Amino acid sequence: MLRYLSALLIIAAATLAVLPAQAADKLLTVTGEATVAVAPDAAVIRIGVTSSAKTAREASEANAKQMTSVMAAIKETGIADRDVQTSRLSLQPQYDPNKSGTARLQGFQVTNQLTIKIRDIDKMPAILDRAIAAGANEMSGIEFIVSEQSKLLDQARDDAIADGRRKAELYAKAAGVRVGQVIAIAEEGSSPPARPMVQAMRAGAVPVAPGEQMLRASVSVTYAIIP
């Protein structure tokens, strides 16, 4: 009897050891995708002052004076100090491009650029107007952003899992099997795209169109399949 029971236990252990390997061959992997449309509620702009003069000192002084006025105008709109950062400051010699042979120094050019975060996107036209009126003459672009991206992407992730389940059920039905438990989930990517825009620098009402952003989530889900 003891030998018989021992033999049964050995057979049972061998069967349990084989099952995971067999189950691993019966898997279905699908990709679930989802998007959430959302209007941006904040923006980052890069705006500055470029000044030219015959000497480096004159160009620097003129630029500093003009930039001081621009920064004061920006802060008067309610932008906090923490949302204003100098992102570029350069001094470059300017040479006469029309002369052949040895280049002739014409003067110097100073560029001072600020990166400004605007937390209330409705204030952007007024901020740009004030900055331009104060002397800003250089802007490299506008980037519209969504403040609560993580929460909105979580919604897209939930929808992506549901989309994966829908696809798995569809494939399983076509193959004459059933979908079992989830074996693995891997996020293939979540996309909170920025939307850079470049607007014309001019006085008056500055046209700004934030539009709408699509936040995207993609997951790879592996299911066990049941015959």
DRENSE-626782 format. One line per 3 residues: for each residue x, y, z of N, C-alpha, C. Coordinates in pm, whole numbers, plus 50000, padded with zeros to 5 digits. Last residue first. Example, Ala and Ser with C-alpha at 12.3 -4.5 7.8 and 13.67 -1.06 7.14 Angstrom:
2
51285:49775:50708:51367:49894:50714:51290:50003:50787  51319:49431:50780:51230:49550:50780:51320:49670:50780
END
This chain:
227
49024:52565:47616:48965:52492:47503:48812:52482:47518  49115:52885:47713:49055:52760:47759:48990:52691:47641  49410:53077:47742:49291:53038:47667:49246:52898:47710
49534:53352:47927:49531:53208:47908:49404:53177:47829  49648:53659:47778:49546:53579:47846:49575:53431:47829  49827:53955:47793:49834:53814:47761:49733:53737:47846
49831:54275:47655:49771:54186:47756:49777:54042:47708  49980:54581:47622:49984:54443:47571:49936:54351:47682  49842:54905:47575:49889:54798:47663:49887:54665:47589
49844:55253:47541:49851:55125:47470:49909:55019:47564  49687:55570:47529:49745:55462:47610:49739:55333:47530  49697:55919:47460:49687:55781:47411:49753:55684:47507
49524:56217:47430:49612:56139:47516:49589:55992:47484  49500:56471:47210:49458:56333:47226:49563:56260:47311  49391:56810:47250:49496:56709:47249:49435:56570:47269
49270:57090:47068:49242:56975:47154:49355:56874:47140  49318:57446:47064:49271:57323:47004:49245:57214:47107  49430:57698:47114:49483:57581:47185:49439:57448:47124
49507:57960:46939:49410:57851:46923:49465:57725:46988  49533:58304:46934:49581:58183:47000:49472:58077:46989  49634:58613:46805:49547:58496:46787:49609:58372:46851
49657:58906:46990:49735:58794:46938:49644:58672:46924  49555:59225:46925:49507:59095:46975:49586:58983:46909  49851:59431:46920:49709:59406:46905:49674:59270:46958
50163:59365:46748:50083:59431:46850:49935:59403:46823  50318:59051:46681:50264:59178:46639:50183:59237:46752  50459:58769:46574:50482:58871:46676:50428:59003:46625
50266:58480:46502:50332:58602:46455:50346:58701:46570  50340:58170:46666:50248:58276:46627:50329:58398:46581  50377:57831:46660:50449:57956:46645:50352:58060:46593
50334:57557:46879:50279:57647:46779:50363:57774:46775  50342:57219:46988:50411:57346:46967:50343:57428:46858  50191:57026:47193:50154:57084:47064:50223:57219:47047
50278:56710:47333:50279:56856:47337:50248:56908:47198  50099:56413:47419:50174:56495:47325:50165:56643:47351  50128:56170:47612:50071:56302:47637:50138:56406:47547
50090:55838:47569:50133:55955:47494:50059:56080:47536  50235:55541:47676:50129:55638:47697:50177:55769:47640  50306:55203:47592:50335:55346:47582:50213:55429:47612
50269:54948:47666:50354:54971:47549:50387:55118:47532  50259:54781:47964:50222:54907:47898:50321:54934:47786  50157:54453:47999:50273:54541:47978:50226:54666:47906
50050:54179:48183:50011:54309:48127:50136:54394:48115  49969:53829:48190:50066:53939:48195:50007:54064:48131  49745:53666:48224:49877:53615:48260:49978:53728:48276
49410:53660:48315:49519:53743:48263:49652:53687:48313  49220:53357:48247:49272:53464:48332:49385:53540:48263  49069:53297:47926:49089:53267:48066:49143:53386:48143
48838:53279:47665:48943:53358:47728:48949:53325:47877  48790:52982:47467:48744:53084:47561:48863:53156:47623  48762:52895:47114:48811:52875:47251:48754:52986:47338
48725:52933:46841:48653:52826:46907:48704:52794:47046  48832:53145:46710:48915:53025:46716:48846:52909:46786  48640:53339:46745:48669:53296:46608:48749:53166:46606
48661:53367:47022:48537:53317:46963:48560:53265:46822  48918:53477:47040:48889:53349:47101:48763:53286:47042  48890:53725:46912:48979:53623:46857:48947:53484:46912
48701:53845:47088:48673:53832:46946:48759:53722:46883  48833:53845:47332:48706:53771:47319:48674:53747:47172  49045:54017:47265:49072:53879:47303:48947:53793:47288
48911:54258:47218:48982:54192:47109:49008:54045:47140  48814:54307:47479:48721:54295:47365:48787:54221:47249  49053:54331:47621:48960:54222:47652:48863:54198:47535
49153:54567:47505:49227:54442:47494:49138:54322:47520  48961:54747:47589:48977:54723:47446:49053:54593:47422  49010:54743:47862:48879:54697:47812:48886:54666:47663
49265:54857:47859:49247:54720:47910:49115:54662:47859  49197:55110:47762:49286:55024:47683:49275:54879:47728  49046:55217:47967:48980:55190:47840:49064:55099:47752
49249:55243:48158:49132:55158:48185:49064:55118:48054  49409:55430:48020:49462:55297:48050:49349:55198:48080  49246:55655:48016:49280:55592:47888:49334:55451:47911
49248:55709:48289:49121:55676:48223:49147:55605:48091  49516:55771:48316:49462:55656:48388:49329:55613:48328  49530:56006:48170:49592:55887:48113:49546:55760:48185
49405:56174:48352:49339:56148:48225:49399:56025:48155  49594:56173:48558:49458:56125:48583:49386:56090:48454  49819:56278:48421:49823:56146:48483:49684:56089:48505
49755:56541:48338:49775:56435:48240:49765:56296:48302  49657:56798:48429:49624:56671:48495:49638:56554:48399  49742:56997:48240:49797:56991:48377:49776:56854:48442
49854:56990:47919:49742:56950:48003:49796:56927:48143  49982:57256:47706:49995:57137:47790:49867:57113:47870  50127:57401:47419:50008:57383:47501:50019:57252:47578
50384:57611:47352:50356:57469:47377:50236:57459:47469  50503:57830:47110:50408:57809:47219:50383:57660:47232  50814:57995:47010:50701:57905:47001:50614:57902:47125
51003:58193:47006:51036:58070:46936:50919:57973:46931  51019:58539:46955:50945:58429:47018:50969:58302:46938  51107:58875:46995:51152:58742:46955:51072:58636:47030
51053:59116:47105:51057:59109:46959:51104:58975:46907  50915:59306:47362:50954:59171:47319:50948:59164:47167  50820:59557:47443:50946:59549:47370:50991:59410:47330
50570:59592:47544:50682:59636:47629:50817:59623:47560  50407:59474:47354:50401:59620:47369:50518:59674:47450  50472:59209:47410:50509:59267:47281:50510:59419:47289
50360:59180:47666:50503:59157:47645:50551:59222:47515  50090:59231:47619:50164:59318:47710:50315:59304:47687  50027:59020:47442:50010:59160:47401:50093:59255:47488
50077:58799:47605:50155:58821:47484:50146:58966:47438  49877:58839:47799:50018:58835:47838:50108:58861:47717  49642:58823:47646:49674:58947:47716:49821:58952:47755
49654:58553:47553:49656:58667:47460:49695:58798:47526  49656:58407:47812:49769:58409:47720:49766:58526:47621  49448:58370:47983:49524:58494:47997:49635:58509:47893
49354:58119:47942:49271:58230:47893:49344:58364:47900  49524:57950:48076:49544:57967:47932:49463:58082:47875  49689:57979:48351:49553:58009:48307:49560:58045:48160
49959:57937:48365:49871:57836:48425:49724:57859:48393  50224:57962:48170:50096:58030:48190:49996:57927:48239  50563:57992:48204:50451:57899:48217:50326:57978:48251
50817:58102:47994:50710:58141:48086:50601:58036:48086  51145:58165:47936:51045:58059:47927:50941:58086:48035  51309:58428:47761:51243:58378:47881:51151:58262:47846
51620:58535:47624:51491:58467:47607:51440:58414:47740  51815:58763:47470:51776:58719:47605:51634:58662:47593  52082:58837:47265:51949:58776:47272:51925:58724:47413
52271:59079:47104:52242:59013:47231:52098:58961:47226  52524:59140:46871:52382:59111:46891:52364:59033:47021  52747:59393:46751:52716:59276:46835:52565:59263:46851
52919:59486:46446:52863:59513:46578:52837:59384:46653  53077:59437:46226:52977:59544:46219:52924:59582:46357  53390:59343:46118:53299:59344:46232:53206:59464:46223
53446:59195:45810:53452:59320:45885:53347:59319:45996  53651:58930:45693:53521:58977:45740:53537:59101:45827  53863:58933:45415:53855:58942:45560:53720:59002:45603
53682:58846:45123:53809:58846:45196:53788:58851:45345  53405:59064:45061:53488:58947:45031:53619:58958:45108  53114:59168:45220:53253:59197:45190:53330:59067:45165
52863:59103:45305:52879:59144:45165:53025:59171:45126  52836:59056:45573:52834:58940:45483:52864:58976:45338  53003:59176:45842:52949:59221:45715:52952:59104:45616
52912:59020:46153:53008:59057:46050:52938:59096:45921  52859:59040:46497:52795:59043:46366:52894:59096:46263  52903:58834:46786:52951:58939:46694:52881:58927:46560
52668:58769:47042:52737:58723:46922:52783:58841:46838  52552:58646:47335:52615:58766:47279:52700:58719:47162  52258:58514:47498:52374:58502:47409:52422:58639:47361
52060:58317:47685:52125:58448:47690:52253:58438:47607  51766:58142:47765:51873:58165:47668:51927:58306:47682  51594:58124:47973:51630:57999:47906:51739:58017:47801
51491:58240:48276:51576:58273:48162:51625:58143:48100  51154:58196:48374:51292:58148:48381:51369:58192:48256  50868:58207:48564:50948:58282:48468:51094:58241:48482
50733:58095:48770:50691:58055:48636:50765:58131:48527  50815:58210:49003:50854:58070:48980:50819:58022:48839  50688:58458:48999:50832:58451:48971:50875:58308:48938
50364:58444:48834:50451:58432:48951:50598:58420:48909  50170:58674:48657:50258:58558:48647:50356:58558:48764  50016:58903:48652:49991:58806:48757:50075:58680:48749
50081:59104:48484:49964:59024:48445:49932:58917:48549  50316:59202:48579:50195:59281:48606:50068:59204:48568  50501:59031:48472:50466:59013:48613:50341:59091:48650
50518:59142:48214:50470:59004:48233:50425:58984:48377  50625:59394:48263:50493:59383:48201:50433:59245:48223  50875:59320:48362:50782:59395:48448:50640:59384:48394
50986:59201:48137:50962:59121:48257:50863:59190:48351  51003:59426:47965:50922:59309:47928:50887:59226:48051  51181:59591:48102:51045:59637:48076:50953:59521:48043
51407:59428:48093:51352:59469:48223:51208:59515:48208  51458:59422:47821:51410:59301:47887:51352:59331:48024  51552:59683:47779:51429:59640:47713:51370:59516:47781
51785:59681:47934:51680:59781:47958:51546:59735:47901  51929:59473:47818:51891:59465:47959:51776:59561:47990  51972:59574:47560:51893:59452:47579:51842:59442:47722
52133:59792:47610:52004:59811:47544:51913:59691:47567  52355:59662:47724:52279:59760:47802:52140:59783:47742  52441:59501:47511:52400:59441:47638:52314:59535:47720
52508:59691:47318:52405:59591:47288:52352:59528:47417  52712:59831:47450:52591:59901:47410:52477:59802:47383  52900:59623:47480:52844:59691:47598:52713:59761:47563
52969:59558:47223:52905:59458:47306:52837:59522:47426  52887:59813:46979:52975:59751:47078:52896:59650:47161  52677:59869:46804:52813:59864:46752:52910:59797:46849
52393:59649:46849:52463:59777:46864:52606:59759:46814  52074:59490:46897:52200:59502:46823:52259:59641:46845  51870:59250:47067:51918:59388:47049:52052:59387:46978
51582:59069:47133:51709:59068:47060:51749:59212:47029  51396:58918:47386:51439:59045:47326:51573:59023:47257  51129:58670:47403:51249:58742:47446:51275:58869:47369
50968:58363:47491:50962:58497:47435:51082:58576:47485  50797:58081:47490:50936:58126:47492:50941:58258:47416  50540:57941:47695:50583:58024:47583:50729:58062:47602
50321:57691:47778:50458:57739:47800:50498:57818:47676  49996:57658:47930:50086:57674:47815:50223:57719:47861  49687:57488:48010:49806:57567:48044:49896:57574:47921
49492:57323:47926:49453:57426:48024:49571:57511:48069  49373:57165:47626:49482:57212:47713:49434:57322:47807  49104:56936:47620:49151:57070:47583:49263:57112:47678
49114:56596:47517:49109:56696:47625:49163:56829:47573  49028:56262:47456:49040:56398:47401:49024:56499:47514  49195:55965:47487:49107:56058:47558:49132:56197:47501
49215:55633:47354:49252:55774:47354:49148:55856:47430  49355:55304:47357:49247:55398:47389:49301:55540:47386  49415:54955:47298:49447:55096:47279:49327:55183:47313
49571:54644:47352:49456:54730:47375:49497:54876:47364  49682:54365:47187:49717:54502:47222:49590:54584:47235  49713:54023:47305:49650:54128:47224:49702:54265:47270
49782:53683:47316:49832:53817:47345:49770:53918:47249  49706:53384:47458:49660:53478:47357:49705:53618:47399  49827:53051:47507:49817:53190:47544:49768:53273:47426
49928:52779:47563:49790:52815:47529:49764:52959:47575  50175:52722:47658:50159:52710:47514:50021:52757:47468  50147:52736:47927:50222:52844:47865:50209:52841:47714
50026:52499:47991:49943:52620:47991:50013:52734:47919  50246:52328:47983:50141:52310:47885:50057:52436:47874  50390:52431:48198:50452:52433:48066:50348:52417:47957
50208:52385:48409:50247:52521:48373:50308:52531:48234  50189:52090:48398:50077:52179:48366:50119:52321:48331  50413:51956:48493:50396:51967:48348:50291:52071:48311
50388:51956:48765:50506:52021:48708:50490:52044:48558  50161:51808:48802:50160:51949:48839:50276:52024:48777  50259:51555:48720:50150:51619:48645:50145:51768:48673
50446:51501:48916:50491:51515:48778:50385:51586:48693  50278:51477:49135:50379:51584:49133:50428:51608:48991  50133:51246:49062:50064:51374:49080:50161:51491:49073
50336:51053:49058:50264:51082:48934:50195:51218:48944  50408:51056:49326:50508:51089:49225:50441:51127:49095  50169:50972:49446:50222:51104:49476:50324:51149:49372
50153:50709:49344:50050:50808:49310:50099:50951:49335  50376:50592:49464:50371:50601:49318:50268:50705:49275  50299:50603:49730:50418:50677:49687:50417:50697:49536
50082:50427:49727:50060:50569:49756:50177:50654:49711  50221:50189:49669:50116:50236:49579:50091:50386:49599  50385:50157:49888:50447:50173:49756:50346:50231:49656
50190:50126:50083:50278:50241:50088:50345:50266:49953  50083:49879:50000:50000:50000:50000:50086:50126:50000
END
